[in-house]
Amino acid sequence: TARLLDGRAVGATVRAGLAETIAAYTENGHRPPGLAVVQVGGDPASSVYVANKRKACAKLGIESFSHDLKDTVSQAELDALVDELNEDPRIDGILVQLPLPEHLSADSIINRIDPDKDVDGFHPTNIGRLAIRQPGLRPCTPFGVMRLLEETGRDLHGMEAVVVGASNIVGRPMALELLLAGATVTVCHRFTEDLAAHVRRADLVVAAAGKPGLVRGEWIKGGAIVIDVGIHRRDDGTLHGDVDFDAAAERAGFITPVPGGVGPMTIAMLMHNTVTSWRRRLGLD
Ligand code: NAD
């Protein structure tokens, strides 16, 4: 059976390293890293994510600046806030929690954030940098997956990698990361005709379709690495991924659990990006 890729443990290691870096510089008199967290409206799931991010910041010595806006805020008001945060010298990272209410444009907000403060890595400049092999701030979830893959000790060069899902925030940048790492990458999406055939020949599967149980255990090639990005909460409150975990774990070489796999890595890499931006801005590299 597969070895578990423990995102909680690896995420904790990443965060411990960041805490050390922050302590070393702040003890020398540098200001702490600053992360602005903007939430619009009170969506319960978003509130949980935002609270977790704030907590993670506090533990590491990152100062967080919270902006909780009413869901009636106008695009112009949100734009003005982003402009202000772009200029604020205490702030190294700006995070706008998605999804936004219907009347606001996420694209236009993402485009407005200074790419050097775009710790989510969603700005077209950062996606473009990744695409031309000059990564800047990297999208957190794919970046976290790359860090988890290091734990396997496997060489990604020439590996057959199949990414299931092609969204702007997960599937696409995931494919770019794997390409950068030397894998042969196939991207599957809702128009893919024979998903099973693609997954069956994969040495590495990254499932990010947002469809519970989409990837069947019997499709997994013996010894393959299986990374499950999907998160779904069933009515009984339990969390599940896009992969049929029990059956896949019998065949895979490595597999991520849900929860406790990719999720904790995403937040660790958000902190990592904030520290990277801070070091650059203070000229500490
Ligand atoms: P999305 O809905 O934006 O994109 C889903 C993608 O999957 C699309 O490209 C679509 O074409 C593809 N798809 C849908 N049905 C498919 C099918 N039957 N076969 C093949 N491809 C199919 O979703 P997203 O924002 O990329 O998120 C994907 C999942 O990852 C969700 O469950 C989300 O909750 C989760 N997520 C987890 C983290 C984390 O930190 N663990 C971060 C972001 C998203």
Residues whose N, C-alpha, C, O or C-beta is under 5 A from the ligand:
A	BS01	NAD	T141 V164 G165 A166 S167 V170 G171 C188 H189 R190 A208 A209 G210 V229 G230 I231 V262 G263 T266
